[in-house]
Amino acid sequence: MGRQKQRYISGLTAAAALLLVTVTGCSGQAGSGPDGKAPTARPGTKPTARATRGGTDQDPGDAPGGAGAGTLPGLPGTAEARTRLAALKVAPQGSMTGYSRDRFPHWAEQGDNCNTRETVLERDGTGVRRDSECRAVSGTWLSVYDGKTVTKASGLDIDHMVPLANAWRSGANTWTQDKRKAFANDLTHPQLLAVSAVTNRSKGDQGPDEWQPPSRAYWCVYARAWTSVKSTYGLTVTRAEKTELVAMLDTCGS
């Protein structure tokens, strides 16, 4: 009777183990999915590659959501900006003789009662509402130079990335009036963006060697945009300006 009882208990143990395997399958294995296979990452959950010099051109400031962060048209990647900067002619700044903002007609009409300023305000803002004359009456803007949020269009200036006076001193004095008008209203290249009035006015007509955005996080985009505009229009840079642009591009991907 002792042996029969022992065989009976052993049989029950084996049956219970078989039942447990049948019910749970492989789901009890660490790292397994419900189908018994190792889980895979869901589409869209791949970690974003961190930008590095000589690696991806996904630089800080490229992500959507704010002026200059995905809104600046024609913004080159870091590698392209370095190539363009190396090719720029280095020369001392020219004279201000003959300069006037009137030599750069702005803001040009862009259709539907809108001018260049109102067009940039809508492009760079979020939830922008206009009146019948195309004036921005409400919206939210991120001033990328200082990282501040602005909720009234009156608190914003449309900055010329390369200021008009700076352009005049670096070659625009020889242009036709039509070319200067195109430069002052350029919506194709990274020349115009909405920023807080206080930062735009502190910048004035200074180059990168004299003024940089208070927000260091924007230096990478700023240098790429500045270099792109000067390259596109064949403008010169000073030695100090070029040196500072190289330093600002070195912040890309950091």
C-alpha distance (Angstrom), angle and dihedral (degrees) to the residues before:
residue distance angle dihedral
M1 . . .
G2 3.86 . .
R3 3.83 92.1 .
Q4 3.81 92.9 46.8
K5 3.82 90.8 50.7
Q6 3.84 90.7 49.6
R7 3.84 92.2 50.2
Y8 3.82 89.5 47.8
I9 3.86 92.6 53.2
S10 3.82 91.8 46.6
G11 3.79 90.1 52.6
L12 3.79 91.6 51.7
T13 3.82 91.1 50.4
A14 3.82 92.8 51.8
A15 3.80 92.1 47.5
A16 3.80 91.6 50.3
A17 3.80 91.5 50.9
L18 3.81 91.2 50.1
L19 3.80 91.1 50.0
L20 3.81 91.8 50.8
V21 3.81 92.4 52.7
T22 3.81 91.4 47.9
V23 3.82 93.4 52.2
T24 3.81 99.6 41.9
G25 3.78 100.2 32.8
C26 3.84 108.4 -178.1
S27 3.77 97.1 -36.5
G28 3.75 91.8 106.1
Q29 3.81 91.9 64.8
A30 3.80 114.4 105.8
G31 3.80 113.1 -107.3
S32 3.82 94.9 13.0
G33 3.77 127.0 131.3
P34 3.81 126.1 -134.3
D35 3.80 90.6 -90.2
G36 3.79 92.2 56.5
K37 3.81 92.5 -105.5
A38 3.75 127.2 114.0
P39 3.82 108.7 -89.7
T40 3.80 118.7 -106.3
A41 3.78 127.8 -150.1
R42 3.77 115.1 -93.3
P43 3.81 117.5 -113.8
G44 3.79 110.2 -87.1
T45 3.80 95.6 24.8
K46 3.77 96.3 94.6
P47 3.80 108.8 126.6
T48 3.78 113.3 -105.8
A49 3.76 112.6 -109.2
R50 3.77 111.3 -114.3
A51 3.77 110.7 -120.4
T52 3.77 115.7 -113.6
R53 3.75 132.5 176.5
G54 3.77 107.4 -92.6
G55 3.82 90.0 17.7
T56 3.77 130.4 75.3
D57 3.79 120.1 -9.6
Q58 3.82 90.5 -137.0
D59 3.78 94.5 120.5
P60 3.79 131.5 178.9
G61 3.79 109.3 -81.8
D62 3.80 95.1 34.3
A63 3.79 95.3 99.0
P64 3.81 116.7 100.5
G65 3.76 119.6 -100.4
G66 3.77 117.6 78.4
A67 3.76 143.1 28.4
G68 3.75 112.5 -55.7
A69 3.80 90.6 8.5
G70 3.72 98.9 100.9
T71 3.80 94.7 -28.3
L72 3.79 101.0 80.6
P73 3.81 106.0 97.3
G74 3.78 120.9 -134.1
L75 3.81 95.0 11.9
P76 3.83 108.6 166.9
G77 3.78 124.8 -141.2
T78 3.77 120.5 -106.9
A79 3.80 96.2 -98.0
E80 3.80 92.2 51.1
A81 3.80 91.3 46.2
R82 3.81 90.5 53.1
T83 3.79 90.5 51.2
R84 3.79 92.5 48.8
L85 3.79 92.7 46.3
A86 3.79 91.8 52.3
A87 3.82 89.2 54.3
L88 3.81 96.6 50.6
K89 3.79 117.0 110.5
V90 3.79 113.3 -112.6
A91 3.80 114.5 -140.5
P92 3.81 139.3 143.9
Q93 3.78 116.5 -92.4
G94 3.76 114.5 -89.2
S95 3.78 129.5 -129.1
M96 3.80 126.6 -71.3
T97 3.79 89.5 -138.5
G98 3.79 110.2 136.1
Y99 3.80 94.6 10.3
S100 3.78 122.0 145.5
R101 3.79 132.0 152.4
D102 3.78 85.3 -124.9
R103 3.79 87.1 69.1
F104 3.82 86.0 69.4
P105 3.85 104.2 51.6
H106 3.82 111.4 -148.1
W107 2.96 152.2 -162.0
A108 3.82 95.6 35.7
E109 3.79 123.3 -162.4
Q110 3.81 113.1 -100.0
G111 3.83 99.7 -175.0
D112 3.81 133.2 -93.9
N113 3.82 90.3 61.7
C114 3.82 89.1 -62.9
N115 3.78 127.4 127.7
T116 3.79 130.0 -162.7
R117 3.81 94.0 -88.4
E118 3.80 93.8 54.4
T119 3.80 91.1 44.8
V120 3.81 91.6 55.5
L121 3.80 92.0 44.8
E122 3.80 90.5 56.6
R123 3.80 93.4 43.8
D124 3.79 95.1 50.0
G125 3.80 98.8 39.4
T126 3.78 137.1 76.2
G127 3.81 122.4 -127.9
V128 3.79 92.2 0.3
R129 3.81 115.0 -179.0
R130 3.79 121.9 -166.0
D131 3.79 132.9 -159.2
S132 3.80 125.4 -132.6
E133 3.81 89.8 -81.2
C134 3.82 92.4 53.3
R135 3.79 94.0 -108.4
A136 3.80 115.4 146.4
V137 3.80 106.0 -114.4
S138 3.80 97.7 173.5
G139 3.77 141.5 4.3
T140 3.78 143.3 105.2
W141 3.78 126.8 -94.9
L142 3.79 132.1 -173.1
S143 3.79 110.1 -142.1
V144 3.79 98.8 -146.4
Y145 3.80 94.8 -166.4
D146 3.79 92.6 67.1
G147 3.82 103.5 10.9
K148 3.81 93.3 -118.1
T149 3.80 126.1 141.7
V150 3.81 115.7 -128.7
T151 3.80 122.4 -164.0
K152 3.81 100.4 -179.3
A153 3.78 123.3 65.0
S154 3.79 89.2 -144.9
G155 3.80 88.3 68.2
L156 3.79 91.7 59.8
D157 3.78 135.0 81.7
I158 3.78 125.1 -165.0
D159 3.77 102.6 -123.7
H160 3.78 122.6 -148.5
M161 3.80 100.9 -138.5
V162 3.80 88.5 -145.6
P163 3.81 102.0 35.2
L164 3.78 118.4 -126.0
A165 3.80 94.1 -117.4
N166 3.80 91.4 47.9
A167 3.79 89.6 51.4
W168 3.82 89.9 49.8
R169 3.82 91.0 54.5
S170 3.81 92.2 47.6
G171 3.79 101.1 49.3
A172 3.81 111.9 -58.5
N173 3.82 90.9 102.8
T174 3.81 87.3 78.8
W175 3.81 95.7 50.1
T176 3.76 128.6 102.6
Q177 3.78 118.6 -104.1
D178 3.81 89.8 -110.4
K179 3.80 92.0 56.0
R180 3.80 91.5 48.6
K181 3.82 89.3 50.9
A182 3.81 90.5 51.3
F183 3.81 89.8 49.8
A184 3.80 93.1 50.3
N185 3.82 92.6 50.0
D186 3.81 100.7 35.4
L187 3.81 110.3 150.9
T188 3.82 94.0 164.7
H189 3.80 100.6 63.8
P190 3.85 129.7 45.5
Q191 3.80 93.2 -90.8
L192 3.82 104.0 111.7
L193 3.80 132.1 50.6
A194 3.79 138.4 153.4
V195 3.81 113.7 -111.1
S196 3.78 136.8 158.3
A197 3.78 112.0 -70.8
V198 3.80 91.9 -126.3
T199 3.81 94.2 59.1
N200 3.80 93.9 43.5
R201 3.79 91.0 52.4
S202 3.78 93.3 45.8
K203 3.80 88.0 53.8
G204 3.79 94.4 51.1
D205 3.81 110.5 160.4
Q206 3.80 95.4 -32.6
G207 3.79 124.3 133.5
P208 3.83 126.0 -131.0
D209 3.81 90.7 -89.8
E210 3.82 89.0 61.6
W211 3.81 102.9 33.1
Q212 3.80 135.2 23.2
P213 3.83 128.9 179.0
P214 3.82 110.2 -87.1
S215 3.81 87.5 -126.6
R216 3.80 105.1 75.2
A217 3.81 88.8 -163.6
Y218 3.81 88.0 72.9
W219 3.79 97.3 51.7
C220 3.79 93.4 93.8
V221 3.81 94.1 55.0
Y222 3.80 91.5 40.4
A223 3.80 93.2 55.1
R224 3.80 92.8 45.9
A225 3.80 91.9 49.3
W226 3.82 94.6 45.2
T227 3.79 92.0 48.5
S228 3.80 91.7 47.1
V229 3.80 93.5 53.2
K230 3.79 94.3 46.7
S231 3.79 90.6 47.6
T232 3.81 94.4 46.7
Y233 3.81 92.7 52.0
G234 3.80 97.7 37.4
L235 3.80 94.0 -118.4
T236 3.79 122.3 160.5
V237 3.81 128.7 -119.8
T238 3.77 129.6 -148.1
R239 3.79 120.7 -121.6
A240 3.82 91.2 -109.7
E241 3.81 91.1 47.7
K242 3.79 92.2 52.1
T243 3.79 92.6 47.3
E244 3.81 91.3 52.8
L245 3.81 92.7 46.5
V246 3.81 89.6 54.5
A247 3.82 89.5 51.6
M248 3.81 91.6 48.6
L249 3.80 91.8 49.1
D250 3.79 87.3 52.8
T251 3.83 87.5 67.3
C252 3.80 90.7 63.6
G253 3.76 111.2 113.1
S254 3.79 94.4 8.1
